[in-house]
Amino acid sequence: METTATTGYDVFTENCPTRALLDRIANRWTTLIIGMLAQHQPRRFNELRRAIGGISQKMLTQTLRDMERDGIVQREIFPEVPPRVEYSLTPLGRTLREPLSALADWSVRHMDEVRAAQVRFDGARAGATRSEAP
């Protein structure tokens, strides 16, 4: 991780603006949108909405707007009737494909281990709670 000495930013400092950017990038919807656009772009709004299960129209709109503001996504409007709007990753957005893909791959590869750990943890807590009861 780069440090203050090389960039002037330090994500571990409370008021550093990189924290807001990290929040955006680490957001599940941002991650999934980047993943979809990395597979095929450009994509229309409804294509993204159908492809990303569970995202509401409002959340997709807000997330795309935030990503556009951050320079991660480009929105192109075509002067047709009805208007056609397409979204694609900018060159900056494309730099996120590899690290986010690595995180997604890690999640898939280690999900069984994480679930097993959760079961052990929950079982240990339930046992501790029962033994503490009068």
C-alpha positions as CSV (number, residue, x, y, z in Angstrom):
1,M,0.0,0.0,0.0
2,E,1.4,3.4,-0.9
3,T,2.1,5.7,2.0
4,T,1.8,9.4,2.7
5,A,5.5,9.9,1.6
6,T,4.7,9.0,-2.0
7,T,1.1,10.2,-2.5
8,G,0.3,12.7,0.2
9,Y,-2.7,10.6,1.2
10,D,-3.0,8.1,4.1
11,V,-6.1,5.9,4.2
12,F,-5.5,5.2,7.9
13,T,-5.8,8.9,8.7
14,E,-9.3,9.8,9.9
15,N,-10.2,12.6,7.5
16,C,-8.2,11.5,4.5
17,P,-10.4,11.7,1.3
18,T,-9.1,8.3,0.2
19,R,-11.5,6.8,2.8
20,A,-14.6,7.9,0.9
21,L,-13.1,6.5,-2.3
22,L,-12.3,3.2,-0.5
23,D,-15.9,3.1,0.7
24,R,-17.1,3.5,-2.9
25,I,-14.8,0.9,-4.3
26,A,-15.5,-1.6,-1.5
27,N,-19.3,-1.2,-1.9
28,R,-20.9,-4.4,-3.0
29,W,-22.9,-2.7,-5.8
30,T,-19.9,-0.9,-7.2
31,T,-17.9,-4.2,-7.2
32,L,-20.7,-6.0,-9.0
33,I,-21.2,-3.2,-11.5
34,I,-17.5,-3.2,-12.3
35,G,-17.6,-6.9,-12.7
36,M,-20.5,-6.8,-15.1
37,L,-19.0,-4.0,-17.2
38,A,-15.6,-5.9,-17.2
39,Q,-17.3,-8.9,-18.8
40,H,-19.1,-6.9,-21.5
41,Q,-19.4,-3.2,-22.2
42,P,-21.1,-1.0,-22.9
43,R,-24.2,-2.0,-21.1
44,R,-27.6,-0.4,-20.8
45,F,-29.1,0.4,-17.5
46,N,-31.8,-2.4,-17.6
47,E,-29.1,-4.9,-18.8
48,L,-27.2,-4.1,-15.6
49,R,-30.3,-4.2,-13.4
50,R,-31.2,-7.7,-14.8
51,A,-27.7,-9.0,-14.5
52,I,-27.1,-7.9,-10.9
53,G,-29.6,-9.7,-8.8
54,G,-31.1,-7.8,-5.9
55,I,-30.1,-4.3,-6.9
56,S,-33.0,-1.8,-6.9
57,Q,-33.5,0.8,-9.7
58,K,-32.8,3.6,-7.2
59,M,-29.6,1.9,-5.9
60,L,-28.3,1.2,-9.4
61,T,-29.0,4.8,-10.4
62,Q,-27.2,6.3,-7.4
63,T,-24.3,3.9,-7.6
64,L,-23.8,4.6,-11.3
65,R,-24.0,8.4,-10.7
66,D,-21.4,8.1,-7.9
67,M,-19.1,6.0,-10.1
68,E,-19.5,8.5,-12.9
69,R,-18.6,11.4,-10.6
70,D,-15.5,9.5,-9.5
71,G,-14.4,8.9,-13.1
72,I,-14.9,5.1,-12.9
73,V,-17.8,4.8,-15.3
74,Q,-18.7,6.7,-18.4
75,R,-22.3,7.4,-19.3
76,E,-23.1,7.9,-23.0
77,I,-26.4,9.2,-24.2
78,F,-27.5,8.6,-27.8
79,P,-29.9,11.1,-29.4
80,E,-32.6,8.6,-30.4
81,V,-36.2,8.2,-29.6
82,P,-36.4,6.9,-27.0
83,P,-33.0,8.0,-25.8
84,R,-30.4,5.2,-25.4
85,V,-28.0,5.4,-22.5
86,E,-25.0,3.1,-22.2
87,Y,-22.5,2.7,-19.4
88,S,-18.9,1.6,-19.7
89,L,-15.7,1.6,-17.6
90,T,-13.4,4.5,-18.1
91,P,-9.6,3.8,-18.3
92,L,-9.5,4.6,-14.6
93,G,-12.4,2.1,-14.0
94,R,-10.6,-0.6,-16.0
95,T,-7.7,-0.4,-13.5
96,L,-10.1,-1.8,-10.9
97,R,-10.9,-5.0,-12.8
98,E,-7.9,-7.0,-11.7
99,P,-8.0,-6.3,-7.9
100,L,-11.8,-6.6,-7.7
101,S,-11.7,-9.8,-9.8
102,A,-9.1,-11.2,-7.3
103,L,-11.4,-10.4,-4.4
104,A,-14.4,-12.0,-6.1
105,D,-12.3,-15.1,-6.9
106,W,-11.1,-15.3,-3.3
107,S,-14.7,-15.1,-2.1
108,V,-15.7,-18.0,-4.3
109,R,-12.6,-20.1,-3.5
110,H,-12.8,-19.7,0.3
111,M,-16.6,-19.5,0.9
112,D,-16.8,-23.1,2.2
113,E,-14.0,-22.3,4.7
114,V,-15.7,-19.1,5.8
115,R,-19.0,-20.9,6.3
116,A,-17.3,-23.6,8.3
117,A,-15.7,-20.9,10.5
118,Q,-19.1,-19.2,11.0
119,V,-20.7,-22.5,12.0
120,R,-17.9,-23.2,14.5
121,F,-18.1,-19.6,15.9
122,D,-21.9,-19.6,16.2
123,G,-21.8,-23.1,17.8
124,A,-19.2,-22.0,20.3
125,R,-21.2,-18.9,21.2
126,A,-24.4,-20.8,21.6
127,G,-22.6,-23.3,23.9
128,A,-21.2,-20.5,25.9
129,T,-24.6,-18.8,26.2
130,R,-26.2,-22.1,27.4
131,S,-23.5,-22.7,30.0
132,E,-23.9,-19.1,31.3
133,A,-27.6,-19.5,31.8
134,P,-28.7,-20.1,35.5
